[in-house]
Amino acid sequence: ESLLLGLVGDDLPETYRQLGAGDSRRRKLAILRGKAIEHLTNAAARAFVEQQDALLAGTLPGDLVEHMHGPAKRCVLNAKDMARKKIFQDKRKTLHEIGAYTTLEILLNAFCGAAVEQFGGRTPSFKHRRILDLLGNSAPDPKAPLHASFLRMIDFIAGMTDSYAGEMAREMTGHSGNSVHLRIVD
């Protein structure tokens, strides 16, 4: 809350001024957030206009935040610092991040592996054929350049929701919630 108050200063929304001690911190933050976004957007737009030539030429040193001024710059730098110290060091957050990397690794290996195997018109294995079947009309042309096939695979994966990607990766590795038990009969 103090981070956002430092940004908006005296430009507090009237609804925030009317809040009492009984109002939740969550409600206060929700009201402040809109005003903070307005201030940050305006500061970023000013910095962009001031640095437009260098930015578009690709010669801008640092990022746009470094070229913002006053409370907006301090707010973003403090938020980044807070994220580094509190959020990125959180064990639960770290485990989620590792899980996301693992999910992406599984999906990229499966889909790009299928693209490589069919590249140049070769016949993919049964497993890779099934992976390509999952793509439907998004499946790459076997005669297309490998780079184009990889881009199609990445586009397909990028279009997935997080939960769908996680579910698909679990299914591909045999870790789904609905286990299939095979019984061997003599």
Secondary structure, DSSP 8 states (H G I E B T S, - for coil): -HHHHHHHTT---HHHHT--TTS-HHHHHHHHHHHHHHHHHHHHHHHHHHHHHHHHHT---S-GGGG--HHHHHHHHHHHHHIIIIITT-HHHHHHHHHHHHHHHHHHHHHHHHHHHHGGG----HHHHHHHHHHGGGS--TTS-HHHHHHHHHHHHHTS-HHHHHHHHHHHTT--SS--------
